[in-house]
Amino acid sequence: MATTQNVFKRYEQKYMLSKNQYESMLTFLGNYMEQDCYGLHTICNIYFDTNYYNLIRTSLEKPIYKEKFRVRSYGQITTNDNVFLEIKKKYKGVVYKRRESMMLSEADAYLQYNIKPKKQGQILHEIDWFLNLNDISPKIFIAYDRLALFSKDDETLRVTFDHNIRFRDYDLDLTKSTYGRKLIHDDWYLMELKMSMAMPKWLSDYLAVNNILPTSFSKYGTCYKEFIFFKELGKSNLAKHNGVA
């Protein structure tokens, strides 16, 4: 059974699947993989960024090194439930993720007023460093329903399917409902392969035979390109028209 981790170093590859491809893929993977203990579950994220969205704008330029910061919960929660504060970095194709778990009330106190939680460690010190370097605040809420599988032979090999991806740029509160505007059509599923080493041959052969090709799709990046950018551009044009900027 897959276990909870707070430190990750792995390769990640994304694929966009039609409903038929998803159903066929799921049947095929049943020969080699098992669902994790959570089954189909909802993941909620609040992404933080600067006022000018420097983190996501830099990320979309596909640099050698990029990073993002988010607070994640599993489903709608209360202030007494745990969340994860996550720094996710990518360097030369390798993904590094480090996260710290605490109650939402502690996370709010820490992020809004710099009140440190009782439990502190190396990862929280790294988050401190990141927050001191970047003047960031909550910008977007993204939720999706996820089904996750792990290899019967290698728990470090995971495949996740994200569906019903939705977002909003208001009510940036993990205690609120998980509603939001759809980011992609309901007939599409985002598949992610997460690997600590090379992809197994049985999997690469299946992808090749079925012409399933990788994509560079980013949930937060797509939100920015297709919604936030034009919204901010509209604000800028309005300000110029009114002589504010």
C-alpha positions as CSV (number, residue, x, y, z in Angstrom):
1,M,0.0,0.0,0.0
2,A,1.3,3.5,-0.9
3,T,2.4,5.6,2.1
4,T,2.3,9.3,2.8
5,Q,5.5,11.2,1.9
6,N,6.7,14.7,2.6
7,V,9.9,14.6,0.4
8,F,9.8,13.7,-3.3
9,K,12.4,13.4,-6.1
10,R,11.0,12.0,-9.3
11,Y,10.3,12.4,-13.0
12,E,6.8,13.3,-14.0
13,Q,5.2,13.0,-17.4
14,K,1.7,14.1,-18.4
15,Y,-0.8,12.8,-21.0
16,M,-4.3,14.0,-21.9
17,L,-6.6,11.1,-22.5
18,S,-10.1,10.8,-24.0
19,K,-12.7,8.9,-22.0
20,N,-12.2,5.8,-24.2
21,Q,-8.4,6.0,-23.8
22,Y,-8.8,6.4,-20.0
23,E,-11.1,3.4,-19.7
24,S,-8.8,1.2,-21.8
25,M,-5.7,2.5,-19.9
26,L,-7.3,1.7,-16.5
27,T,-8.2,-1.8,-17.6
28,F,-4.6,-2.4,-18.9
29,L,-3.0,-1.0,-15.7
30,G,-5.0,-3.4,-13.6
31,N,-2.6,-6.1,-14.6
32,Y,0.4,-4.3,-13.1
33,M,-0.9,-1.7,-10.6
34,E,-3.3,-1.3,-7.7
35,Q,-5.4,1.7,-6.5
36,D,-4.1,3.4,-3.4
37,C,-6.1,3.4,-0.2
38,Y,-7.9,6.6,-0.9
39,G,-9.8,5.4,-4.1
40,L,-11.4,8.2,-6.0
41,H,-10.9,11.4,-4.0
42,T,-10.9,15.2,-4.3
43,I,-7.7,17.3,-4.1
44,C,-7.9,21.0,-3.4
45,N,-5.1,23.5,-3.9
46,I,-4.6,27.2,-3.3
47,Y,-1.7,28.5,-5.4
48,F,0.3,31.5,-4.2
49,D,2.0,34.0,-6.4
50,T,3.2,37.6,-6.6
51,N,0.9,40.4,-7.5
52,Y,2.3,40.2,-11.1
53,Y,2.2,36.4,-11.2
54,N,6.0,36.1,-11.5
55,L,6.1,32.5,-10.5
56,I,3.7,31.1,-13.1
57,R,4.9,33.5,-15.8
58,T,8.5,32.3,-15.3
59,S,7.3,28.7,-15.2
60,L,5.5,29.1,-18.6
61,E,8.8,30.2,-20.2
62,K,10.1,26.7,-19.5
63,P,13.3,27.6,-17.8
64,I,15.8,25.0,-16.5
65,Y,14.7,25.8,-13.0
66,K,11.2,26.7,-11.8
67,E,9.2,26.6,-8.6
68,K,5.7,27.1,-7.2
69,F,4.1,27.2,-3.8
70,R,0.6,25.9,-2.8
71,V,-1.5,24.8,0.1
72,R,-3.2,21.4,-0.4
73,S,-6.1,19.6,1.2
74,Y,-7.8,16.4,0.5
75,G,-11.5,17.4,0.1
76,Q,-13.3,20.2,1.8
77,I,-12.0,20.5,5.3
78,T,-12.4,22.5,8.6
79,T,-9.8,24.7,10.3
80,N,-8.9,21.7,12.6
81,D,-8.0,19.4,9.7
82,N,-4.6,19.1,8.3
83,V,-3.2,20.7,5.1
84,F,0.1,20.5,3.3
85,L,2.3,23.5,2.6
86,E,4.2,22.5,-0.5
87,I,7.2,23.8,-2.4
88,K,7.4,22.2,-5.8
89,K,10.5,22.7,-7.9
90,K,11.7,21.4,-11.2
91,Y,15.3,21.3,-12.4
92,K,16.4,19.8,-15.7
93,G,13.3,17.6,-15.8
94,V,13.5,16.3,-12.3
95,V,10.7,17.3,-9.9
96,Y,11.5,18.0,-6.3
97,K,8.6,18.4,-3.8
98,R,8.9,19.2,-0.1
99,R,5.9,19.7,2.1
100,E,5.0,20.3,5.7
101,S,1.7,19.2,7.3
102,M,-0.2,21.2,9.9
103,M,-3.7,22.2,10.8
104,L,-5.4,24.7,8.5
105,S,-5.7,27.1,11.5
106,E,-1.9,26.9,12.0
107,A,-1.2,27.3,8.3
108,D,-3.4,30.5,8.2
109,A,-1.7,31.9,11.2
110,Y,1.7,31.2,9.7
111,L,1.1,32.4,6.2
112,Q,-0.9,35.5,7.2
113,Y,0.9,36.6,10.4
114,N,4.1,34.6,10.4
115,I,3.1,32.8,13.6
116,K,5.2,29.6,13.5
117,P,3.4,26.3,14.3
118,K,4.6,24.3,17.4
119,K,6.1,21.6,15.1
120,Q,9.1,22.9,13.2
121,G,11.7,21.2,11.1
122,Q,14.0,21.5,8.2
123,I,11.2,21.7,5.6
124,L,9.5,24.5,7.4
125,H,12.8,26.4,7.4
126,E,13.0,25.9,3.7
127,I,9.4,27.2,3.3
128,D,10.4,30.2,5.5
129,W,13.3,30.9,3.1
130,F,11.1,30.7,0.1
131,L,8.5,33.0,1.6
132,N,11.1,35.6,2.6
133,L,12.4,35.7,-1.0
134,N,9.0,35.9,-2.6
135,D,6.3,38.3,-1.7
136,I,3.3,36.0,-2.5
137,S,-0.3,35.7,-1.6
138,P,-3.3,33.4,-2.5
139,K,-4.2,33.7,-6.2
140,I,-6.2,30.7,-7.5
141,F,-8.1,27.7,-6.2
142,I,-7.9,24.5,-8.2
143,A,-9.7,21.3,-7.4
144,Y,-10.0,17.9,-9.2
145,D,-11.1,14.4,-8.6
146,R,-8.2,12.0,-8.6
147,L,-7.7,8.2,-8.9
148,A,-4.2,7.1,-8.1
149,L,-2.5,3.7,-8.7
150,F,0.9,2.4,-7.7
151,S,2.9,-0.5,-9.1
152,K,2.6,-3.9,-7.5
153,D,6.4,-4.3,-7.9
154,D,7.6,-0.7,-7.3
155,E,5.7,1.7,-5.1
156,T,7.7,4.6,-6.5
157,L,5.9,4.1,-9.8
158,R,2.6,5.9,-9.6
159,V,-0.1,6.8,-12.2
160,T,-2.8,9.4,-11.4
161,F,-5.9,10.3,-13.3
162,D,-7.3,13.8,-12.7
163,H,-10.9,14.6,-13.9
164,N,-13.4,17.3,-13.3
165,I,-10.7,19.9,-13.0
166,R,-12.1,23.2,-11.9
167,F,-10.9,26.6,-10.6
168,R,-11.9,29.9,-9.1
169,D,-10.1,33.2,-8.2
170,Y,-12.3,34.1,-5.3
171,D,-13.4,32.2,-2.1
172,L,-9.8,31.2,-1.7
173,D,-10.6,29.1,1.3
174,L,-10.2,25.4,1.7
175,T,-13.2,25.2,4.1
176,K,-15.5,26.3,1.2
177,S,-17.1,24.0,-1.2
178,T,-14.9,22.6,-4.0
179,Y,-16.9,24.2,-6.8
180,G,-15.4,26.1,-9.6
181,R,-15.3,26.8,-13.4
182,K,-14.3,23.8,-15.5
183,L,-10.8,24.0,-16.8
184,I,-11.1,21.2,-19.4
185,H,-14.0,19.3,-20.9
186,D,-15.5,16.5,-18.9
187,D,-14.6,14.0,-21.6
188,W,-10.9,14.5,-20.9
189,Y,-8.7,13.0,-18.2
190,L,-5.2,14.2,-17.3
191,M,-2.9,11.2,-16.6
192,E,0.4,11.7,-14.8
193,L,3.2,9.2,-14.6
194,K,5.4,9.7,-11.5
195,M,8.7,7.7,-11.6
196,S,11.9,7.6,-9.7
197,M,13.6,5.8,-12.6
198,A,13.1,4.8,-16.2
199,M,9.5,4.0,-17.4
200,P,9.0,0.2,-17.4
201,K,8.9,-1.4,-20.8
202,W,5.4,-2.8,-20.5
203,L,4.1,0.8,-20.0
204,S,6.2,2.5,-22.7
205,D,5.1,-0.2,-25.1
206,Y,1.4,0.3,-24.4
207,L,1.8,4.1,-24.8
208,A,3.6,3.7,-28.1
209,V,1.2,1.1,-29.6
210,N,-1.8,3.2,-28.7
211,N,-0.2,6.5,-29.8
212,I,-0.6,8.1,-26.4
213,L,1.8,11.1,-26.5
214,P,3.0,13.3,-23.7
215,T,1.8,16.8,-23.1
216,S,3.1,19.8,-21.2
217,F,-0.3,20.7,-19.7
218,S,-0.1,22.6,-16.4
219,K,-3.3,23.2,-14.4
220,Y,-2.2,26.5,-12.9
221,G,-0.4,27.5,-16.1
222,T,-3.6,26.9,-18.1
223,C,-5.6,28.9,-15.6
224,Y,-3.2,31.8,-16.0
225,K,-3.0,31.7,-19.9
226,E,-6.8,31.2,-20.5
227,F,-8.3,33.3,-17.7
228,I,-6.0,35.3,-15.4
229,F,-3.9,36.9,-18.1
230,F,-6.9,38.3,-19.9
231,K,-8.6,39.4,-16.7
232,E,-5.4,41.2,-15.6
233,L,-5.0,42.7,-19.1
234,G,-8.5,44.0,-18.9
235,K,-7.8,45.7,-15.5
236,S,-4.6,47.2,-16.9
237,N,-6.4,48.6,-20.0
238,L,-9.2,50.0,-17.8
239,A,-6.7,51.7,-15.5
240,K,-4.9,53.3,-18.5
241,H,-8.3,54.5,-19.9
242,N,-9.1,56.1,-16.5
243,G,-5.6,57.7,-16.3
244,V,-4.6,55.6,-13.3
245,A,-1.6,53.9,-14.9
